[in-house]
């Protein structure tokens, strides 16, 4: 017996849509602020709580739980609707933030960051999914430009705010700072956010989520502790997770979509780019203090150019999609990343401003590459798979970040993190070399994208916009 077709989405007035968008933007600002503020505080955190050998774990665990939960949130939103899950995501994120602020040791902080990451896994993918349903492609480009502007404001203010809060009050306030924005997002969403999903019968992929969490967690922990048996076991569990995904009716990752080259390239590009970018950005504040002798505010300032560069070029990309093929934008972004990571290898002993300038260029490459691949994947996906595909691409980026942070910790070493100076700079050089290798592979993969004129794309026709 054929299942009845889902009811059409309700007509949403422009005023309600604007209010809903404001609430979603505040939620994005919440996630973006936390991402940029906390990295600045970590050198002060390890000085107070100790655990230099665990330096990477608050980053990696947050990225890991947000990564694994992200496609679960996205798939669940395809099943039960977006609004309810978005609200739960905000609540869990706020609980995790409060627990981080009151942590008294590194294990407690790491556990609280895991809770925070679970909530964060809902914010960005559900926001982008709902924007994809509320707006057409042309309108969505303008809205995502605005969202990118929010990332820019947080990228500009977040690291500086984190440095100032750490010096003037305590590193704990870098976590408490997200609470008022989260409460505001929650109130606005409760009052104005419409339900955009089309609920349907399906099963959540809990086995896949558990296996991905266990496998990825073992790899991250094994790399951090140099326990190669754990790394091997984690890799085997990830292979088992993929096998489960291939047979599940509603898999955590969009396995049907990944049969096509476009989502595969988008997935791989985000995985490699995320590992290169987030793996390095976790250690730049430590570099600013441990190598150049800067303050916590200076450590925050070194992150600002990278985040602002990403934001500005994401805004430009949202406008370029009307005239420039998405494949060309992605290729240009990865080429910039290749050149800039090569330059960073030779700049580890240069003045701090040189690293900041090169970091801005790295951010521009990420802005071009990441958004163009996401838009292409969205446009090539049917509505029923939109949440899974969107969160799947973000899954790849964040998973790359979690693994990248752990790999960089392995290359830099706990001794360099503790002593700083020349040893830390040379460790960071090795991290740059790994990042360069990753983005070279991503650039080569981007060349597989078949160029289709921008004028031929558009969700209205439900026609793919990129490769076959």
SEKE-306684 format. One record per residue (C-alpha): x, y, z; residue number from 1. Coordinates in Angstrom, 3 decimals, padded with zeros to 6 digits. Layout:
! residues N
node u->X v->Y w->Z pos->NUM
...
! end
This chain:
! residues 468
node u->000.000 v->000.000 w->000.000 pos->1
node u->001.403 v->003.340 w->-001.026 pos->2
node u->001.998 v->005.830 w->001.797 pos->3
node u->000.116 v->009.107 w->001.456 pos->4
node u->002.090 v->012.062 w->000.207 pos->5
node u->003.225 v->014.451 w->002.946 pos->6
node u->001.128 v->017.544 w->003.435 pos->7
node u->002.545 v->020.722 w->001.924 pos->8
node u->004.365 v->023.102 w->004.222 pos->9
node u->002.193 v->025.903 w->005.597 pos->10
node u->002.446 v->029.345 w->004.067 pos->11
node u->004.595 v->031.546 w->006.297 pos->12
node u->004.111 v->035.306 w->006.294 pos->13
node u->007.149 v->037.544 w->005.640 pos->14
node u->006.901 v->039.034 w->009.146 pos->15
node u->006.963 v->035.628 w->010.851 pos->16
node u->009.780 v->034.535 w->008.590 pos->17
node u->011.855 v->037.587 w->009.528 pos->18
node u->011.298 v->037.029 w->013.257 pos->19
node u->012.167 v->033.350 w->012.881 pos->20
node u->015.334 v->034.274 w->011.018 pos->21
node u->016.358 v->036.653 w->013.804 pos->22
node u->016.005 v->033.844 w->016.336 pos->23
node u->018.066 v->031.488 w->014.184 pos->24
node u->020.751 v->034.125 w->013.686 pos->25
node u->021.028 v->034.667 w->017.446 pos->26
node u->021.500 v->030.912 w->017.833 pos->27
node u->024.271 v->030.948 w->015.228 pos->28
node u->025.910 v->033.834 w->017.057 pos->29
node u->025.782 v->031.705 w->020.218 pos->30
node u->027.662 v->028.831 w->018.580 pos->31
node u->030.107 v->031.110 w->016.761 pos->32
node u->030.902 v->033.121 w->019.887 pos->33
node u->031.641 v->029.986 w->021.875 pos->34
node u->033.905 v->028.626 w->019.151 pos->35
node u->036.046 v->031.770 w->019.082 pos->36
node u->035.985 v->032.700 w->022.777 pos->37
node u->037.005 v->029.393 w->024.331 pos->38
node u->040.138 v->028.841 w->022.241 pos->39
node u->041.554 v->032.069 w->023.649 pos->40
node u->041.048 v->030.942 w->027.236 pos->41
node u->042.621 v->027.481 w->027.014 pos->42
node u->046.206 v->028.512 w->027.894 pos->43
node u->044.831 v->030.046 w->031.114 pos->44
node u->042.664 v->026.982 w->031.752 pos->45
node u->045.609 v->024.582 w->031.792 pos->46
node u->047.586 v->026.934 w->034.023 pos->47
node u->044.805 v->026.816 w->036.634 pos->48
node u->043.525 v->023.264 w->036.233 pos->49
node u->046.724 v->021.593 w->035.038 pos->50
node u->046.661 v->018.710 w->032.588 pos->51
node u->048.908 v->020.014 w->029.808 pos->52
node u->048.857 v->016.521 w->028.308 pos->53
node u->045.075 v->016.902 w->027.943 pos->54
node u->045.260 v->020.285 w->026.202 pos->55
node u->043.681 v->019.058 w->022.957 pos->56
node u->040.775 v->017.152 w->024.520 pos->57
node u->038.428 v->020.075 w->025.384 pos->58
node u->038.611 v->021.043 w->021.692 pos->59
node u->038.528 v->017.521 w->020.289 pos->60
node u->035.715 v->016.231 w->022.522 pos->61
node u->033.540 v->019.262 w->021.778 pos->62
node u->034.103 v->018.815 w->018.043 pos->63
node u->033.543 v->015.079 w->018.331 pos->64
node u->030.201 v->015.194 w->020.157 pos->65
node u->028.929 v->018.082 w->018.050 pos->66
node u->030.036 v->016.187 w->014.954 pos->67
node u->028.426 v->012.846 w->015.755 pos->68
node u->025.233 v->014.414 w->017.084 pos->69
node u->024.912 v->016.811 w->014.137 pos->70
node u->023.669 v->014.295 w->011.532 pos->71
node u->021.516 v->012.655 w->014.225 pos->72
node u->019.838 v->016.011 w->014.867 pos->73
node u->019.506 v->016.556 w->011.119 pos->74
node u->018.014 v->013.137 w->010.439 pos->75
node u->015.684 v->013.430 w->013.427 pos->76
node u->014.494 v->016.797 w->012.111 pos->77
node u->013.573 v->015.107 w->008.824 pos->78
node u->011.418 v->012.720 w->010.879 pos->79
node u->009.775 v->014.791 w->013.632 pos->80
node u->010.276 v->018.390 w->012.468 pos->81
node u->012.888 v->021.080 w->013.037 pos->82
node u->011.520 v->023.479 w->015.665 pos->83
node u->011.242 v->021.137 w->018.649 pos->84
node u->014.713 v->019.729 w->018.167 pos->85
node u->016.246 v->023.163 w->017.669 pos->86
node u->014.851 v->024.289 w->021.034 pos->87
node u->016.214 v->021.181 w->022.753 pos->88
node u->019.596 v->021.800 w->021.173 pos->89
node u->019.763 v->025.323 w->022.599 pos->90
node u->018.806 v->024.089 w->026.085 pos->91
node u->021.448 v->021.335 w->026.090 pos->92
node u->024.091 v->023.783 w->024.858 pos->93
node u->023.307 v->026.205 w->027.693 pos->94
node u->023.479 v->023.433 w->030.302 pos->95
node u->026.873 v->022.388 w->028.950 pos->96
node u->028.137 v->025.979 w->029.003 pos->97
node u->027.160 v->026.407 w->032.647 pos->98
node u->028.835 v->023.106 w->033.575 pos->99
node u->032.033 v->024.199 w->031.804 pos->100
node u->032.103 v->027.400 w->033.810 pos->101
node u->031.921 v->025.627 w->037.167 pos->102
node u->034.424 v->022.855 w->036.312 pos->103
node u->037.137 v->022.289 w->038.929 pos->104
node u->039.451 v->019.972 w->036.976 pos->105
node u->040.239 v->018.985 w->033.406 pos->106
node u->038.244 v->015.712 w->033.329 pos->107
node u->035.125 v->017.586 w->034.487 pos->108
node u->035.714 v->020.314 w->031.906 pos->109
node u->036.157 v->017.714 w->029.171 pos->110
node u->032.898 v->016.000 w->030.170 pos->111
node u->031.053 v->019.345 w->030.230 pos->112
node u->032.449 v->020.195 w->026.799 pos->113
node u->031.006 v->016.883 w->025.584 pos->114
node u->027.533 v->017.958 w->026.773 pos->115
node u->027.993 v->021.385 w->025.221 pos->116
node u->029.009 v->019.774 w->021.936 pos->117
node u->025.850 v->017.654 w->021.827 pos->118
node u->023.761 v->020.817 w->021.966 pos->119
node u->025.977 v->022.623 w->019.479 pos->120
node u->025.426 v->019.753 w->017.053 pos->121
node u->021.839 v->020.958 w->016.604 pos->122
node u->022.375 v->024.687 w->016.137 pos->123
node u->024.163 v->025.142 w->012.825 pos->124
node u->022.765 v->022.224 w->010.771 pos->125
node u->019.167 v->022.873 w->011.823 pos->126
node u->019.588 v->026.594 w->011.200 pos->127
node u->020.957 v->026.031 w->007.698 pos->128
node u->018.281 v->023.427 w->006.994 pos->129
node u->015.447 v->025.716 w->008.075 pos->130
node u->016.929 v->028.595 w->006.080 pos->131
node u->017.025 v->026.216 w->003.107 pos->132
node u->013.286 v->025.571 w->003.512 pos->133
node u->012.193 v->029.105 w->004.310 pos->134
node u->013.967 v->030.770 w->001.366 pos->135
node u->014.615 v->030.187 w->-002.322 pos->136
node u->018.197 v->029.888 w->-003.604 pos->137
node u->018.439 v->033.603 w->-004.473 pos->138
node u->016.928 v->034.608 w->-001.126 pos->139
node u->018.989 v->032.035 w->000.737 pos->140
node u->022.200 v->033.541 w->-000.616 pos->141
node u->021.267 v->036.891 w->000.926 pos->142
node u->020.245 v->035.329 w->004.242 pos->143
node u->023.407 v->033.245 w->004.429 pos->144
node u->025.370 v->036.426 w->003.724 pos->145
node u->023.724 v->037.862 w->006.830 pos->146
node u->024.514 v->034.719 w->008.802 pos->147
node u->028.111 v->034.957 w->007.595 pos->148
node u->028.118 v->038.521 w->008.893 pos->149
node u->027.162 v->037.145 w->012.289 pos->150
node u->030.150 v->034.816 w->012.140 pos->151
node u->032.245 v->037.841 w->011.231 pos->152
node u->031.092 v->039.828 w->014.251 pos->153
node u->031.769 v->036.879 w->016.541 pos->154
node u->035.099 v->036.285 w->014.817 pos->155
node u->036.057 v->039.886 w->015.408 pos->156
node u->034.734 v->040.229 w->018.951 pos->157
node u->034.925 v->036.666 w->020.275 pos->158
node u->038.696 v->036.190 w->020.604 pos->159
node u->039.166 v->039.704 w->021.953 pos->160
node u->036.261 v->039.249 w->024.357 pos->161
node u->037.702 v->035.912 w->025.461 pos->162
node u->041.094 v->037.478 w->026.126 pos->163
node u->039.587 v->040.396 w->028.015 pos->164
node u->037.291 v->038.184 w->030.129 pos->165
node u->040.202 v->035.886 w->030.963 pos->166
node u->042.431 v->038.747 w->032.073 pos->167
node u->039.805 v->040.938 w->033.775 pos->168
node u->037.664 v->038.230 w->035.407 pos->169
node u->038.405 v->034.563 w->034.827 pos->170
node u->038.457 v->032.016 w->032.017 pos->171
node u->035.178 v->030.740 w->033.462 pos->172
node u->033.403 v->033.811 w->032.129 pos->173
node u->034.275 v->032.796 w->028.577 pos->174
node u->031.708 v->030.030 w->029.056 pos->175
node u->029.201 v->032.125 w->030.972 pos->176
node u->029.263 v->034.744 w->028.178 pos->177
node u->027.182 v->032.491 w->025.929 pos->178
node u->024.290 v->032.199 w->028.403 pos->179
node u->022.495 v->035.511 w->027.679 pos->180
node u->022.653 v->034.951 w->023.913 pos->181
node u->021.340 v->031.418 w->024.317 pos->182
node u->018.436 v->032.548 w->026.478 pos->183
node u->017.572 v->035.256 w->023.913 pos->184
node u->017.657 v->032.705 w->021.081 pos->185
node u->015.422 v->030.389 w->023.086 pos->186
node u->012.809 v->033.087 w->023.774 pos->187
node u->012.685 v->034.287 w->020.168 pos->188
node u->012.470 v->030.733 w->018.815 pos->189
node u->009.665 v->029.834 w->021.223 pos->190
node u->007.633 v->032.836 w->020.126 pos->191
node u->008.198 v->032.965 w->016.381 pos->192
node u->009.946 v->029.945 w->014.894 pos->193
node u->007.533 v->027.975 w->012.652 pos->194
node u->007.665 v->024.232 w->012.068 pos->195
node u->009.192 v->023.694 w->008.633 pos->196
node u->009.775 v->019.947 w->008.516 pos->197
node u->007.425 v->017.289 w->007.152 pos->198
node u->007.202 v->014.540 w->009.803 pos->199
node u->007.366 v->011.015 w->008.425 pos->200
node u->007.771 v->007.476 w->009.719 pos->201
node u->011.401 v->006.442 w->010.116 pos->202
node u->013.913 v->005.040 w->012.580 pos->203
node u->016.794 v->006.991 w->014.053 pos->204
node u->020.156 v->005.383 w->013.487 pos->205
node u->021.186 v->004.872 w->017.099 pos->206
node u->023.593 v->002.003 w->016.279 pos->207
node u->025.406 v->004.208 w->013.777 pos->208
node u->025.573 v->007.093 w->016.245 pos->209
node u->026.987 v->004.861 w->018.999 pos->210
node u->029.558 v->003.294 w->016.688 pos->211
node u->030.663 v->006.623 w->015.249 pos->212
node u->031.017 v->008.084 w->018.744 pos->213
node u->032.950 v->005.091 w->020.071 pos->214
node u->035.210 v->004.755 w->017.050 pos->215
node u->035.996 v->008.435 w->016.709 pos->216
node u->036.432 v->008.842 w->020.461 pos->217
node u->038.921 v->005.979 w->020.626 pos->218
node u->040.904 v->007.441 w->017.730 pos->219
node u->041.023 v->010.908 w->019.293 pos->220
node u->041.937 v->009.545 w->022.732 pos->221
node u->044.478 v->007.141 w->021.275 pos->222
node u->046.212 v->009.887 w->019.297 pos->223
node u->046.236 v->012.163 w->022.339 pos->224
node u->047.714 v->009.452 w->024.567 pos->225
node u->049.847 v->007.830 w->021.825 pos->226
node u->048.053 v->004.530 w->022.345 pos->227
node u->048.177 v->003.005 w->018.882 pos->228
node u->046.104 v->-000.032 w->019.814 pos->229
node u->043.211 v->002.293 w->020.664 pos->230
node u->043.651 v->004.072 w->017.331 pos->231
node u->043.475 v->000.752 w->015.503 pos->232
node u->040.401 v->-000.396 w->017.437 pos->233
node u->038.725 v->002.952 w->016.761 pos->234
node u->039.399 v->002.626 w->013.033 pos->235
node u->037.856 v->-000.863 w->013.004 pos->236
node u->034.772 v->000.428 w->014.823 pos->237
node u->034.411 v->003.211 w->012.244 pos->238
node u->034.500 v->000.613 w->009.477 pos->239
node u->031.761 v->-001.272 w->011.317 pos->240
node u->029.779 v->001.989 w->011.569 pos->241
node u->029.991 v->002.455 w->007.804 pos->242
node u->028.783 v->-001.128 w->007.278 pos->243
node u->025.808 v->-000.452 w->009.569 pos->244
node u->025.076 v->002.802 w->007.734 pos->245
node u->024.907 v->001.035 w->004.371 pos->246
node u->022.139 v->-001.271 w->005.600 pos->247
node u->020.102 v->001.089 w->007.784 pos->248
node u->016.799 v->002.380 w->006.432 pos->249
node u->017.460 v->005.937 w->007.689 pos->250
node u->021.232 v->006.119 w->008.190 pos->251
node u->023.016 v->008.745 w->010.226 pos->252
node u->024.847 v->009.868 w->007.091 pos->253
node u->023.151 v->010.300 w->003.695 pos->254
node u->024.573 v->007.077 w->002.233 pos->255
node u->022.288 v->007.162 w->-000.818 pos->256
node u->023.393 v->010.687 w->-001.623 pos->257
node u->027.052 v->009.775 w->-001.117 pos->258
node u->026.830 v->007.438 w->-004.092 pos->259
node u->026.968 v->010.523 w->-006.306 pos->260
node u->030.239 v->012.315 w->-006.891 pos->261
node u->029.018 v->015.774 w->-005.797 pos->262
node u->028.211 v->014.908 w->-002.165 pos->263
node u->031.290 v->012.672 w->-002.001 pos->264
node u->033.548 v->015.538 w->-003.049 pos->265
node u->031.730 v->017.927 w->-000.687 pos->266
node u->032.112 v->015.427 w->002.152 pos->267
node u->035.814 v->014.762 w->001.476 pos->268
node u->036.624 v->018.450 w->000.944 pos->269
node u->035.031 v->019.410 w->004.247 pos->270
node u->036.744 v->016.527 w->006.071 pos->271
node u->040.206 v->017.509 w->004.829 pos->272
node u->039.686 v->021.269 w->005.091 pos->273
node u->038.252 v->020.939 w->008.592 pos->274
node u->041.221 v->018.865 w->009.760 pos->275
node u->043.717 v->021.385 w->008.358 pos->276
node u->041.960 v->024.501 w->009.662 pos->277
node u->040.597 v->023.499 w->013.067 pos->278
node u->043.655 v->021.410 w->013.833 pos->279
node u->045.829 v->024.522 w->013.588 pos->280
node u->043.449 v->027.097 w->015.067 pos->281
node u->043.345 v->025.229 w->018.411 pos->282
node u->047.045 v->025.929 w->018.960 pos->283
node u->047.441 v->029.479 w->017.694 pos->284
node u->046.525 v->031.118 w->021.046 pos->285
node u->049.101 v->028.875 w->022.722 pos->286
node u->051.619 v->029.936 w->020.071 pos->287
node u->050.890 v->033.617 w->020.706 pos->288
node u->051.581 v->033.237 w->024.424 pos->289
node u->054.170 v->030.460 w->024.455 pos->290
node u->056.352 v->031.613 w->021.538 pos->291
node u->055.863 v->035.354 w->021.183 pos->292
node u->055.148 v->036.068 w->024.868 pos->293
node u->051.821 v->037.770 w->024.191 pos->294
node u->048.964 v->038.258 w->026.630 pos->295
node u->045.605 v->036.472 w->026.618 pos->296
node u->044.196 v->039.364 w->024.595 pos->297
node u->047.006 v->038.972 w->022.054 pos->298
node u->046.232 v->035.257 w->021.920 pos->299
node u->042.655 v->036.161 w->021.047 pos->300
node u->043.727 v->038.704 w->018.467 pos->301
node u->045.661 v->036.107 w->016.471 pos->302
node u->042.434 v->034.180 w->015.804 pos->303
node u->040.460 v->037.199 w->014.660 pos->304
node u->041.952 v->037.522 w->011.148 pos->305
node u->041.284 v->033.861 w->010.307 pos->306
node u->037.665 v->034.021 w->011.415 pos->307
node u->037.024 v->037.380 w->009.764 pos->308
node u->038.671 v->036.190 w->006.541 pos->309
node u->036.354 v->033.172 w->006.453 pos->310
node u->033.346 v->035.384 w->007.096 pos->311
node u->034.103 v->038.013 w->004.462 pos->312
node u->034.705 v->035.491 w->001.706 pos->313
node u->031.616 v->033.507 w->002.715 pos->314
node u->029.634 v->036.715 w->002.139 pos->315
node u->031.345 v->037.192 w->-001.218 pos->316
node u->030.689 v->033.550 w->-002.135 pos->317
node u->026.978 v->033.925 w->-001.391 pos->318
node u->026.898 v->036.690 w->-004.012 pos->319
node u->029.220 v->034.998 w->-006.517 pos->320
node u->026.988 v->031.923 w->-006.820 pos->321
node u->024.696 v->033.886 w->-009.147 pos->322
node u->027.435 v->034.331 w->-011.752 pos->323
node u->030.331 v->031.959 w->-010.980 pos->324
node u->030.076 v->028.134 w->-011.029 pos->325
node u->030.317 v->026.628 w->-007.573 pos->326
node u->033.078 v->024.274 w->-008.736 pos->327
node u->035.325 v->027.203 w->-009.662 pos->328
node u->034.742 v->028.894 w->-006.291 pos->329
node u->035.648 v->025.712 w->-004.409 pos->330
node u->038.793 v->025.184 w->-006.484 pos->331
node u->039.912 v->028.774 w->-005.895 pos->332
node u->039.394 v->028.373 w->-002.168 pos->333
node u->041.494 v->025.235 w->-001.896 pos->334
node u->044.232 v->026.766 w->-004.049 pos->335
node u->044.449 v->029.711 w->-001.635 pos->336
node u->044.711 v->027.243 w->001.267 pos->337
node u->047.565 v->025.383 w->-000.419 pos->338
node u->049.571 v->028.578 w->-000.954 pos->339
node u->048.931 v->029.977 w->002.526 pos->340
node u->049.743 v->026.826 w->004.498 pos->341
node u->052.968 v->026.563 w->002.499 pos->342
node u->053.772 v->030.146 w->003.516 pos->343
node u->052.968 v->029.448 w->007.180 pos->344
node u->055.590 v->026.677 w->007.252 pos->345
node u->058.291 v->029.300 w->006.708 pos->346
node u->056.738 v->031.837 w->009.108 pos->347
node u->056.764 v->029.975 w->012.436 pos->348
node u->059.519 v->032.243 w->013.790 pos->349
node u->058.213 v->035.408 w->012.125 pos->350
node u->056.567 v->038.261 w->014.085 pos->351
node u->053.009 v->037.717 w->015.239 pos->352
node u->051.561 v->040.113 w->012.671 pos->353
node u->052.911 v->037.949 w->009.829 pos->354
node u->051.022 v->034.927 w->011.157 pos->355
node u->047.911 v->037.087 w->011.490 pos->356
node u->048.102 v->038.228 w->007.852 pos->357
node u->048.629 v->034.696 w->006.587 pos->358
node u->045.858 v->033.497 w->008.887 pos->359
node u->043.467 v->035.979 w->007.287 pos->360
node u->044.311 v->034.486 w->003.886 pos->361
node u->043.724 v->030.966 w->005.247 pos->362
node u->040.300 v->032.109 w->006.416 pos->363
node u->039.493 v->033.458 w->002.944 pos->364
node u->040.310 v->030.091 w->001.409 pos->365
node u->038.007 v->028.331 w->003.871 pos->366
node u->035.225 v->030.825 w->003.171 pos->367
node u->035.353 v->030.154 w->-000.564 pos->368
node u->035.719 v->026.384 w->-000.347 pos->369
node u->033.387 v->025.382 w->002.479 pos->370
node u->030.296 v->027.438 w->001.598 pos->371
node u->030.452 v->026.654 w->-002.123 pos->372
node u->030.586 v->022.916 w->-001.431 pos->373
node u->027.705 v->023.156 w->001.061 pos->374
node u->025.485 v->025.113 w->-001.336 pos->375
node u->026.223 v->022.683 w->-004.146 pos->376
node u->025.370 v->019.688 w->-001.973 pos->377
node u->022.117 v->021.317 w->-000.844 pos->378
node u->021.045 v->022.169 w->-004.370 pos->379
node u->021.713 v->018.636 w->-005.550 pos->380
node u->019.601 v->017.032 w->-002.803 pos->381
node u->015.854 v->016.341 w->-002.646 pos->382
node u->013.891 v->018.022 w->000.134 pos->383
node u->013.405 v->014.754 w->002.008 pos->384
node u->017.189 v->014.379 w->002.328 pos->385
node u->018.020 v->018.069 w->002.893 pos->386
node u->018.520 v->017.807 w->006.648 pos->387
node u->020.641 v->014.671 w->006.378 pos->388
node u->022.795 v->016.038 w->003.531 pos->389
node u->023.340 v->019.416 w->005.221 pos->390
node u->024.297 v->017.883 w->008.540 pos->391
node u->026.348 v->015.212 w->006.733 pos->392
node u->028.573 v->017.846 w->005.110 pos->393
node u->028.950 v->019.631 w->008.441 pos->394
node u->029.635 v->016.232 w->010.025 pos->395
node u->032.601 v->015.795 w->007.711 pos->396
node u->033.980 v->019.259 w->008.496 pos->397
node u->033.688 v->018.865 w->012.252 pos->398
node u->034.928 v->015.291 w->012.263 pos->399
node u->037.941 v->016.484 w->010.316 pos->400
node u->038.433 v->019.163 w->012.957 pos->401
node u->038.284 v->016.670 w->015.830 pos->402
node u->040.769 v->014.350 w->014.171 pos->403
node u->042.926 v->017.284 w->013.083 pos->404
node u->043.218 v->018.629 w->016.638 pos->405
node u->044.295 v->015.180 w->017.859 pos->406
node u->046.793 v->014.758 w->015.016 pos->407
node u->048.280 v->018.205 w->015.652 pos->408
node u->048.661 v->017.339 w->019.348 pos->409
node u->050.584 v->014.239 w->018.311 pos->410
node u->052.890 v->016.244 w->016.042 pos->411
node u->053.452 v->019.109 w->018.491 pos->412
node u->053.833 v->016.964 w->021.614 pos->413
node u->052.988 v->017.679 w->025.282 pos->414
node u->056.578 v->018.691 w->026.065 pos->415
node u->056.432 v->021.498 w->023.492 pos->416
node u->053.039 v->022.620 w->024.810 pos->417
node u->054.460 v->022.822 w->028.332 pos->418
node u->057.809 v->024.496 w->027.535 pos->419
node u->056.785 v->026.746 w->024.632 pos->420
node u->059.435 v->028.769 w->022.826 pos->421
node u->061.457 v->027.311 w->019.963 pos->422
node u->060.219 v->023.772 w->020.586 pos->423
node u->056.585 v->024.834 w->020.315 pos->424
node u->057.277 v->026.802 w->017.130 pos->425
node u->058.918 v->023.784 w->015.509 pos->426
node u->055.994 v->021.605 w->016.585 pos->427
node u->053.628 v->024.045 w->014.949 pos->428
node u->055.717 v->023.872 w->011.775 pos->429
node u->055.053 v->020.128 w->011.643 pos->430
node u->051.356 v->020.844 w->012.094 pos->431
node u->051.437 v->023.289 w->009.167 pos->432
node u->053.143 v->020.652 w->007.026 pos->433
node u->050.347 v->018.179 w->007.751 pos->434
node u->047.736 v->020.844 w->006.956 pos->435
node u->049.458 v->021.570 w->003.665 pos->436
node u->049.289 v->017.914 w->002.687 pos->437
node u->045.595 v->017.733 w->003.562 pos->438
node u->044.571 v->020.787 w->001.521 pos->439
node u->046.634 v->019.617 w->-001.462 pos->440
node u->044.558 v->016.419 w->-001.522 pos->441
node u->041.369 v->018.486 w->-001.165 pos->442
node u->042.397 v->020.720 w->-004.072 pos->443
node u->043.023 v->017.694 w->-006.297 pos->444
node u->039.594 v->016.296 w->-005.388 pos->445
node u->037.934 v->019.638 w->-006.178 pos->446
node u->039.258 v->019.350 w->-009.737 pos->447
node u->036.847 v->016.431 w->-010.193 pos->448
node u->033.917 v->018.841 w->-009.998 pos->449
node u->032.232 v->019.352 w->-013.353 pos->450
node u->031.542 v->023.023 w->-014.033 pos->451
node u->027.899 v->023.882 w->-014.632 pos->452
node u->026.983 v->027.523 w->-015.272 pos->453
node u->025.514 v->029.211 w->-012.214 pos->454
node u->022.478 v->030.275 w->-014.223 pos->455
node u->021.450 v->026.613 w->-014.638 pos->456
node u->021.204 v->025.880 w->-010.892 pos->457
node u->018.190 v->026.353 w->-008.680 pos->458
node u->016.090 v->024.401 w->-006.217 pos->459
node u->012.937 v->025.300 w->-008.065 pos->460
node u->013.856 v->022.802 w->-010.759 pos->461
node u->015.276 v->020.264 w->-008.254 pos->462
node u->018.251 v->019.912 w->-010.643 pos->463
node u->021.796 v->019.102 w->-009.493 pos->464
node u->024.202 v->021.976 w->-009.803 pos->465
node u->027.479 v->020.166 w->-009.975 pos->466
node u->029.135 v->016.886 w->-010.790 pos->467
node u->027.905 v->013.503 w->-011.852 pos->468
! end
